[in-house]
């Protein structure tokens, strides 16, 4: 089983209390500089991620669906947005509020209309996001048909390459071998693969989170990923990370941890490693994010500006610049990291599970049975 039943029960309870997206929030887009050009991220509302609706990933809140969104209104709004985008893009990312290749979210009929709607977009690379367990041959063929002249990428939320972390820390509902198999299937059809890797896994120290995120990047490249995107986790309302933060069980990582992680790769590997969502692109008024990875006010602007330059230019010297910066908050971060272990402390994990089980009224019998399974699987890692 890929699911920790206790963790799923908790995340399902959180999902049930999360307010649904308002009907008028059907579409959105943002534009930023990436890879020496412009990226457009075009988003539209669906019924939402179906894994999320069962009790999903601990960090995600892409939007809880509210019945079946009005497809005609969504398509009309998307068309209006596209008509206002005269630029040629380096990357064009089309993202529903879940998985693009899940037919229960994005029907075949909707796919056909999206192919027509996007036919005038000019971009070097076209990207969709989807959970690994929603990828089918038909879905890959759909991606190939959009914008025939563009390079095609399917972006997959790998998060971690450690199956124990995927199950017991992230509630991902998948295992790493599914990603390895998907890479082969996607490549056989001439489409590229991007692996999204998370930084800031809960239930462990920040130092351990850096270690396991770094390993996930290496394993994903070894599995054949054409590119990597590292995502430091924000705290979003209506997620388990939100609950853990409110109860003193979680803090976002420092951006210095992101710098350290990138610094551990060679300049050659960094050509394939991009970063994203190290900041909130939408701002307080339009975002579910209310706490983010950061540094201190004294150095924050310089750190963010240098990270922006790295995202745009993919130039290793920007990482070198950050690694040689000095600030009081960096010294505090270094001291904190030195005091931490880079291993998963199973006793600390179980302690946090005890607290969460009490908060959500999970019976002692169910809780203890789940913890026994988790502990046995940890010893077999």
Secondary structure, DSSP 8 states (H G I E B T S, - for coil): ----HHHHHHHHHHHHHS----TT--EEEEEEEETTEEEEEEEE--S--HHHHTT--TT--S----SS--HHHHHHHHHHHHHT--S-EEEEEEEESS-TT-TTTS-HHHHHHHHHHTTT--EEEEEEE--GGG--HHHHHHHHHSSTTSEEEEEEEEE-S-HHHHHHTS-----HHHHHHHHHHHHHTT-EEEEEEEE--TTS-HHHHHHHHHHHHHHHHHTT-SEEEEEE--EETTSHHHHHHHTTS----BHHHHHHHHHTS-HHHHTTEEEE-SS-SS-TTT-SEEE--B--TTTHHHHHHHHHHHHHH--HHHHHHHHT---HHHHHHHHHHHHS-SS--HHHHHHHHHHHHHHTT--HHHHHHHHHHHHHHHHT-
